[in-house]
Structure formats: C-alpha cells, structure tokens
Amino acid sequence: MESASFRHLDVDAPRVLVVDGSRVVRRMIENVLRKDLPGVEVIGCDNGIDALVAIADAPVHLVTTALSLPDMDGLELARRVREHAPQAYVPIIVVSGNAQEHLEQRQFTADVTDYFDKSLGFGALAAFIRGYVRPEREPDGSVLYVEDSRVVATATCRMLERHGLGVVHAISAEDALGRVEAMRRGEAEQVDLVLTDVYLKGALSGGDLLARLRGEFGLSKSELPVVVMTGDANPVNQSALLRAGANDLVQKPIEERLLITKLLFQLRLARLARQRVAESA
C-alpha cells in the first residue's frame, strides 16, 4: 500500500473522497476531517459513478464509502476502483453502522482495505483516516507481541519499534498469559495491546489466548485490545475469532502500513475509553 499510493501524492495536502448517499453524513465527515487534518481536500460524492469519475480526474489518498449507495453498493465501488484507479493503490474504507456485523460474517471483499463502524463516532473516524494519510506515533504505546518464530519476531519487533511502539515479545500463549498474570500482580510493566499469531507452538493457540484474556481474565476490548494475525482465509474461522473478542484481524502476509494503522487506532480507542471511565468516576 505505502510505496505506490504515497509516492504519487503529496501527503502534506491529503485528498479524501467521501462517498455516501446522505448529504448530512458527507458534511459531518467533511467537517471532522477538516478539523483533524488541516489542509485536507475532501471530495464528496453521493453515488458510485460520480466517485469513479472523481478518481479518474485526479488521484486521492483514500476513499470512504457507505455500504449502500443509490446506484451500486460500496463493495462494487471498491471493486471498480481497484480496476480503474489511475494510481497503483488507494486505501478504501467502508463506513457503516453495522460494519462489525459484516466483518464477523466476512462479507467484506479483498478490495476493501478496512472498515469503520459509525458507532465509534466521526471524531474517531477522523483519527482512523489520519492513520492512513498522515500517520502519527502513539505516545508510550506498548505491545505484547506473541510469535513463536524468532526470525519473524525479530523483523516485526523492529517494524513496530520504528513506529514508536514499545514491544514485549512472548514466544507462546502460555508465556503471554504469564506476562499478563505478572502485570495484574504489579510485577511487570503494563502493556496496552496484544498482537498475536493464531498458530503457536505449545498447548495453546492464539485463539486460546484470546479466550483466556476475555473469559478467565475478564479483560474487555477497551481494557486490553487484541489484534490477531492470521494466514487462514477461511471466513468461518475468522468470524469465530472476532466473535470471541478480537478487536481486529490482520491477514498474512502482513502489510506494514495496514498493521501499524490498525494497532495505533486500537491504542487510541482504548486510551479514549480509559479517559472516559476516569472522567465518569
């Protein structure tokens, strides 16, 4: 993603295409983007055909689209953007009020880069989009990274650290659970997020780790976000992970910008949730 689309465009003046049949929704997204991304140019379209014309006229950094449009659905628009966009790659984000349901049912196609659920609010959407077009480091973010291959772990740890994330590496689900136990006793430094592979050496898999964190430990998605990396394209298995409490999935092979964007976004959401709890208390 990163190399093609970002070489073609000036990221200091991002162009975002917002496709939604509701003028009110387009205006709300436009307003929060302009507030959160100074200098952004927002192009609004109420249908898929006009969106395709806009992309053909000038490349954009990112496209957001509703699932339902007057002339086609958002997935059809994503497919046609992939076929006809003048630049090598443009991230496409589906914005929907039931995005989580679609995600769990694995109804999104490979043409869609990511999804965003409206229930998180348009302010969070602006932060999400900023992660793609003008990424910023998350201050003091710490990741518990679970991977049994030391070669893969070394490369991924370096990648995460390049983006300002602290990394604690665990070689198994058992090792990761021991770390969380130590955190709860105050004997180990806290981590903000778990990034785990599904298939791990040992008796427990990444799915087992997820189940223990959500069940036995009672840690909610906002208390300890979990992002799962998987090479399993089976939609049934992916749905099971999301229903079990994964905040998000990243398909292997891992694309750096997509992984980092997802991690930083989950860290921001968790931090906002903790702030709200503290303020209400």
Helices and strands as residue ranges (DSSP letters): H 2-8, E 15-19, H 23-36, E 41-45, H 48-57, E 62-65, H 74-84, E 92-96, H 99-104, E 114-117, G 118-120, H 122-133, E 142-146, H 150-162, E 166-170, H 173-184, E 193-197, H 206-214, E 226-230, H 235-243, E 248-251, H 256-280
